Amino acid sequence: MKKNTLLCLVLMLCSQLIFGQTKQDSLEIKQAALDYIESQQKPNPKQMDGALHPRMVKRTFWKDKATGKDYLRETTTETMVLLAESYNKNGDKFPASPKKEVFLLDVSERTASVKLIADEWIDYMHIVKLNGSWKIINVLWQFKDTKLH
């Protein structure tokens, strides 16, 4: 039993050396994703700005009502900061206890892939560590009910 415990400990330490992920990194990655959604739930543009890289791009698919064709919609950091300021200003866009689940899909030393499930949305995020801070650089999202697009 002691050999198995020692082996598990050695493997865990080696994985930390190989992949560079620390518990603090995991917490900061998760916090970036939470800042992204929480800044919309309780309007806070500064919180949103802190979570996003200045060159972040958020994308989703949409259907053109006139032609019925699918296309990609893109949103920038600037637009998301403005959205965080105004989207839920009246407090009517989210339930009283909003859902927010963050799943770390893959974490390396300076990059991470994250899945955020929040009420009606699913967001896949790429998060990068630059100058010691984890920032969201890409978001691909969809409604859970894709007919809403």
N, C-alpha and C positions, 0 to 999 in steps of 0.2 A: 504494500500500500504506500509506503514512504517513497519507493522508487517511482511509482505512478505520479504522486504528488510533485516530486522533484522534476520529473520529466515534463509535466504540465507547466510548471513554473518556468522552466528553461525555454519551452516552446513559446510561451507568452512573451517572455523577454526578447527572444529572437524576433518574433513578429513585430514588436515595437521598434527594434533596430532596423529591420528590413523596410517596413512601411512607414515609419515615422509618426504614426498616429498616437497621440496621447489622449488621456481622458479630458484634459483641458481643451484640446482641439475639438474633440467630439462635442463638448459643451458649447463651444463658440460657434461651431457649424450649426448646431441645433438652434442656438439663439439667433443667428442670422435669419434662418427660416421663420422662426417665431416673430422676430421683429417685422419681417415682411408682411405677415398676415395680421398681427396685432396692431400695427400702425394703421391698418385699414379699418379694423374693428372699432378702435377708439382713436379717432383721427389724430395722427401725429406725424406730420411730414418729416420732422427731424429724425425720428426713429426709422422711417422708411429710407431716408437718405443715408443713414448710417449703415444700413444693411446691404445697400446696392453699390456695385462698382459704377463709376460714372459712365462707362460704356456698356452697361447691361442692356440686353435686348430680351424682351418677353414676346413670345409668339404663341399663336393659336390658329386653328383653322376656322373658317367662317364660311357661310353660304350666302352668296349674292341673291337677294330676293328677286331681282328682275330676271337674272339668267339661270338661277339654280345651280351655278357652278361654285365649286369650292375654291377658296383662296386663303392665303396666309395673312393674318393681321399682325402687325408689330407695334410694340410699345417700348418707349425708351425710359431711362431713369428719370428724366425730367418730368415726363407724363405721370409716372408712378408716384413721384413725390407730390405732384399736384392732386392726384387721385387720393392719396393718403390724407390730404388736407380737407377734401370735400366729399368723398364718396359716402361716408356714413355720418355726415354732419348732423342729421336729424335722428340718428340712432335707430333707424328702421331697416337697415340692410342685413343685419345678422340676428340670429336668435338670441335670447337672453343669456344662454350658456353656449357660446359658439364652439363648434368642434374644431380641434386643431391637433393633428397627429403628424409627427415628424419621424420619418424612417431614413436612417443613414444606409444608403444602398451600397456605397463604396467610398472608402476614405483612404487617401494616400497622404504622403507628407505635405503636399501643398494643393491638392485638388480633392473635391468630394462631389459625389452625386447623391442627391436627396430627393425623397418623395414627400410632399406635404399634402395631406388630405384635410380640407377645411370646408365644412358644410357642403355646399354644392359644387366645389371645385377640387380638381386634382392638379397639382403643380409638380413638375419635375424640374429640379434645379441643378445647375453646375455652380459650385462655390469654389473660389480660389483664395489661397492665402498669399497676400501681397503685403510686403513691409510689416509683417507680423499680424495682420488683420484678415479675417475671413470675410469675403464679400461675394455676393451673388452676382454672377457674370452672365448667366443664361437662364431663362425660364421657358419651359414649354408647358402649356396648361390646356385643360379642357373642362367643360362642365361634366359632371357625372352622367347627366342625361344629355347625350350629344345632340339630341334634337333641338336643344336650346341655342345651338350655334346658329 
